[in-house]
């Protein structure tokens, strides 16, 4: 897969996007309310048990405002969002919807309107896509560039 033109320009100038991918269900793949959380609450988050303290620390300390996150359910991409807020810890959560106390405000960039099961890394609650030549980075980068600069791709 060739890198999109915008990504090549950013690479040339030494500017790299920071991409993440995460699941947004409470350990229940039949939850199916991810889009509702993103539209109504405009947050992403983790619970206190999300694969241990390492994932929570990544979410709290390594994720930054401006980072782009692909929300997925296994191999099915659901949405691309931009992080707009710092980490917050909420003690009282709505167990039926936004069930996670660790959260960040987001802005939805795009929803995947077609049902696709083609995201190359189905496992894991939260993962940073670091290397630009990996399939996960290229997948997120292509979708992001198609949304923000469709005429350049």
Beta strands, then each sheet from edge to edge (+ up, - down):
strand 1: 19-23
strand 2: 43-46
strand 3: 68-73
strand 4: 76-83
strand 5: 88-89
strand 6: 102-111
strand 7: 126-129
sheet 1: 2+ 6- 4+ 3- 1- 7+
sheet 2: 2+ 6- 5+
end
